[in-house]
Amino acid sequence: MRRPLAALSLALVLLLPTPSLAGSGAADLATDLAAQQVFERSHDKLVELLARGSKPSEIQQHVDALLDYEWIAQAALGGPSHYAARCGDRCAEFQALLTELIRASYIERLAKGDKATVMYLGEHVREAATKLDTKVTLEDGAGKTKVIEVDYIMHKVDGAWHVRDIITEGVSLAKTYRYDLNKLYKGGGMDEVIAALRTKLDELKDQK
């Protein structure tokens, strides 16, 4: 049986792959570059940070510049038209916890030492969003490899590109959160949602 919040997407970790040739260009999200160019620059900067053993907080700060946590939080509770009504005076608390959970999930996965190489397949520009297609080859500590298709849905907000959804093998991160949190909300409202987020965070911390 599928547990709510248990299927935190591996795609979050794929924002920080380790390619065979590390770039050194700094990310520049607020540009007129195409989404793929911006994503690649951000990717190269993250590789640079990892290669020099930067602090997790420094790496996460860079990831935060790319991910649109506010949009993800709103989508998780049914979209902007339902968000305020559902979370009420706990919206800020909910968004902070969900953001922390995404970060903590990344750190937990990163500690496993997985390696990945990314192949950029191109981008599909639409009026509402741009989809960046990639193919990721993962290698675990035992030397086993797995190829995964990962698509990034990117939007431009105030002149800067941000990732609003990550689709791994056809499974949407935004829709997964929406499904899991909607189930919790129907069971016990925001109290249940907040409690579940806190429990998941505690579980991740206990694993360290």
LOZA-301195 format. One record per residue (C-alpha): y, z, x. Coordinates in steps of 0.1 Angstrom, whole numbers, plus 5000, padded with zeros to 4 digits. Layout:
# residues N
   c2   c3   c1
    Y    Z    X
...
This chain:
# residues 208
   c2   c3   c1
 5000 5000 5000
 5034 4991 5013
 5056 5022 5020
 5094 5018 5014
 5113 5015 5047
 5080 5012 5067
 5084 4975 5074
 5116 4976 5095
 5119 4941 5108
 5109 4932 5144
 5136 4906 5142
 5162 4932 5150
 5146 4936 5184
 5147 4898 5189
 5184 4901 5192
 5177 4914 5227
 5150 4892 5242
 5143 4889 5279
 5143 4852 5288
 5129 4838 5321
 5165 4829 5332
 5191 4855 5324
 5226 4843 5317
 5257 4862 5326
 5284 4849 5303
 5302 4876 5282
 5299 4873 5244
 5330 4860 5226
 5324 4864 5189
 5360 4856 5178
 5361 4820 5188
 5360 4785 5172
 5326 4779 5188
 5296 4769 5167
 5273 4797 5156
 5246 4788 5180
 5270 4789 5210
 5283 4823 5200
 5248 4836 5195
 5237 4823 5229
 5267 4839 5247
 5259 4872 5230
 5223 4869 5240
 5232 4862 5276
 5254 4893 5277
 5227 4914 5263
 5203 4902 5289
 5228 4910 5316
 5232 4945 5303
 5194 4950 5302
 5189 4936 5337
 5213 4961 5352
 5198 4990 5333
 5229 4997 5312
 5229 5027 5288
 5214 5022 5254
 5248 5031 5239
 5265 5002 5258
 5238 4978 5246
 5241 4989 5211
 5278 4986 5211
 5273 4949 5219
 5247 4945 5192
 5271 4962 5167
 5297 4935 5174
 5272 4908 5162
 5255 4925 5132
 5274 4928 5099
 5262 4963 5090
 5286 4966 5060
 5272 4934 5044
 5236 4944 5051
 5243 4978 5034
 5258 4962 5004
 5230 4936 5001
 5205 4964 5003
 5218 4981 4972
 5220 4949 4951
 5251 4932 4965
 5289 4939 4962
 5288 4939 4924
 5264 4968 4923
 5272 4986 4956
 5300 5010 4947
 5285 5019 4913
 5252 5028 4929
 5263 5047 4960
 5295 5062 4945
 5310 5088 4968
 5280 5085 4992
 5287 5049 5003
 5300 5058 5037
 5271 5082 5042
 5246 5055 5032
 5260 5028 5054
 5262 5052 5084
 5225 5062 5079
 5213 5026 5075
 5232 5015 5106
 5218 5044 5126
 5183 5035 5113
 5186 4999 5125
 5198 5011 5159
 5171 5038 5162
 5144 5012 5152
 5156 4989 5179
 5155 5016 5206
 5120 5027 5195
 5108 4991 5198
 5126 4985 5231
 5108 5015 5246
 5075 4997 5241
 5085 4973 5268
 5079 4941 5249
 5092 4908 5265
 5103 4877 5247
 5115 4842 5254
 5137 4823 5229
 5139 4786 5222
 5169 4775 5202
 5159 4748 5177
 5193 4741 5162
 5216 4752 5134
 5221 4741 5098
 5257 4743 5087
 5263 4751 5051
 5295 4759 5032
 5283 4795 5024
 5266 4802 5058
 5251 4788 5089
 5214 4792 5097
 5204 4793 5133
 5167 4785 5139
 5148 4799 5169
 5112 4802 5181
 5103 4834 5199
 5074 4839 5222
 5065 4876 5225
 5044 4892 5253
 5032 4927 5250
 5021 4951 5278
 4986 4938 5277
 4997 4902 5284
 4990 4889 5249
 5014 4864 5234
 5026 4856 5199
 5049 4829 5187
 5073 4838 5158
 5098 4817 5140
 5131 4836 5135
 5162 4824 5117
 5196 4840 5118
 5220 4837 5089
 5255 4838 5103
 5288 4840 5085
 5323 4838 5099
 5345 4868 5090
 5381 4870 5102
 5374 4843 5128
 5343 4860 5142
 5307 4851 5137
 5283 4878 5125
 5246 4880 5116
 5241 4889 5080
 5204 4883 5077
 5174 4877 5099
 5144 4858 5085
 5111 4863 5104
 5083 4841 5095
 5099 4835 5061
 5106 4872 5054
 5142 4881 5049
 5155 4914 5065
 5181 4917 5037
 5156 4912 5009
 5132 4936 5025
 5158 4963 5026
 5168 4954 4990
 5133 4957 4978
 5125 4990 4995
 5158 5007 4986
 5158 4995 4951
 5124 5010 4946
 5137 5043 4960
 5168 5041 4939
 5149 5036 4907
 5127 5066 4915
 5155 5091 4922
 5189 5075 4926
 5210 5079 4958
 5195 5113 4965
 5161 5097 4970
 5176 5068 4991
 5195 5091 5014
 5165 5115 5018
 5142 5086 5027
 5167 5073 5053
 5170 5107 5069
 5132 5111 5069
 5127 5078 5086
 5153 5086 5112
 5136 5120 5119
 5102 5102 5122
 5117 5078 5148
 5133 5107 5168
 5100 5126 5168
 5082 5096 5183
 5104 5097 5214
